[in-house]
Amino acid sequence: MEALSTLWFILIAVLWTGYLILDGFDLGAAMMMKTFAKSEKEQRVLL
């Protein structure tokens, strides 16, 4: 039963890592938009 828990942990960790690597730019740009982009022109440049 402990092996099954370890397997699920590894599987979920791999899936989250893949998601963050593949979607990392979009997530980062969206988070920075509120802080750094004050005007609509700056928002378009950021994206």
Backbone as a ProteinNet text record, in pm:
[ID]
protein_1_A
[PRIMARY]
MEALSTLWFILIAVLWTGYLILDGFDLGAAMMMKTFAKSEKEQRVLL
[TERTIARY]
81.5	0	86.2	201.3	291.6	350.3	372.7	425.7	324.8	196.9	93.1	88.8	103.9	108.2	227.9	341.1	461.6	443.9	384.6	360.2	268.8	160.8	69.8	138.3	219.6	292.5	384.3	457.2	548.8	471.1	360.1	278.9	225	171.7	117.2	228.5	343.1	456.2	503.2	509.4	550.8	448.7	321.2	217.8	220.7	235.4	244.1	368.8	479.3	603	587.1	529.8	505.3	413.3	308.3	214.9	284.5	361.9	428.6	536.6	604	705.3	639.4	533.7	471.1	388.2	333.1	248.3	314.7	441.6	510.3	513.7	532.8	540.1	407.3	298.5	166.6	133.4	163.8	136.1	218.4	344.5	430.7	389.5	352.8	311.1	182.3	90.4	-35.4	-13.3	78.4	106	176.2	266	340.2	254	148.1	68.5	8.5	-40.8	-101.1	2.6	124.5	227.2	298.5	338.8	427.5	357.5	248.9	183.6	73.2	98.5	1.1	-98.5	-53.3	-142.8	-174.2	-270.7	-308.6	-195.2	-120.5	-7.4	98.8	128	226.1	177.5	47.2	-7.9	11.2	-11.3	7.7	153.8	244.3	387.6	427.3	373.2	406.1	358.8	242.3	191	253.2
-119.8	0	126.6	117.9	232.4	259.7	155.1	172.2	244.9	218.9	285.6	435.3	470.5	612.2	682.1	616.3	673.1	689.8	592.3	599.4	716.9	735.6	846.9	981.3	990.1	1113.8	1149.2	1052	1074.6	1113.6	1045.9	1076.4	1219.1	1258	1393.4	1497.5	1470.3	1563.2	1581	1472.8	1481	1560	1536.7	1609.6	1758.9	1795.9	1937.3	2002.4	1932.4	1986.2	2010.7	1916.3	1934.1	2050.4	2064.2	2175.1	2309.4	2320.8	2447.7	2480.8	2380.2	2404.7	2447.4	2378.5	2407.5	2535.6	2571.5	2689.4	2799.6	2786.7	2880	3022.8	3043.2	3179.3	3250.1	3182.4	3244.1	3278.6	3189.7	3216.8	3334.2	3339.1	3448.1	3582.1	3584.5	3708.9	3760.7	3672.5	3714.9	3768.6	3709	3757.7	3893.3	3913.3	4039.1	4152.4	4120.7	4224.1	4321	4270.9	4357.8	4450	4403.4	4480.3	4579.5	4535.2	4616.2	4692.1	4640.3	4703.2	4796.6	4925.3	5023.4	5063	5074.1	5115	4995.6	5016.1	4908.9	4877.7	4978.5	4956.6	4869.5	4895.2	4814.2	4670.1	4652.5	4516.9	4440.3	4506.2	4439.7	4404.7	4492.2	4464.7	4344.7	4337.1	4227.4	4093.8	4092.4	3967.4	3939.7
0	0	0	66.6	69.8	-68.7	-145.4	-280.9	-369.1	-348.2	-426.4	-394.1	-268.7	-229.5	-292.4	-291.5	-351.9	-502.3	-566.4	-710.6	-744.9	-670.2	-695.6	-671.9	-568.2	-540.7	-656.9	-706.8	-819	-943.9	-970	-1087.7	-1082.8	-970.3	-958.1	-966.2	-907.3	-915.2	-1059.3	-1135	-1275.6	-1356.7	-1333.4	-1407	-1375	-1248.4	-1211.7	-1270.1	-1267.5	-1324.4	-1473.9	-1544.6	-1687.7	-1715.9	-1637.3	-1655.8	-1634.7	-1529.4	-1500.9	-1602.8	-1656.3	-1758.8	-1889.5	-1929.5	-2057.5	-2055.2	-1940.6	-1932.5	-1850.6	-1822.4	-1735	-1785.3	-1914.7	-1967.3	-1950.3	-1983	-1971.4	-1827.2	-1735.8	-1594.9	-1545	-1582.3	-1538.6	-1597.1	-1723.8	-1787.9	-1725.6	-1694.6	-1633.9	-1492.7	-1418.5	-1282.9	-1286.8	-1382.6	-1391	-1444.9	-1517.5	-1582.1	-1480	-1369.4	-1267.7	-1203.9	-1191.4	-1122	-1213.5	-1331.9	-1415.7	-1527.6	-1579.3	-1694.1	-1644.8	-1653.8	-1605.2	-1714.1	-1837.1	-1945.1	-2035.6	-2123.2	-2215.5	-2313.4	-2353.3	-2443.8	-2376.9	-2250.9	-2178.4	-2161.8	-2143.7	-2133.3	-2263.5	-2376.2	-2505.9	-2529.7	-2487.6	-2502.7	-2417.8	-2297.7	-2207.1	-2262.2	-2322.6	-2378.7	-2512.4
[MASK]
+++++++++++++++++++++++++++++++++++++++++++++++

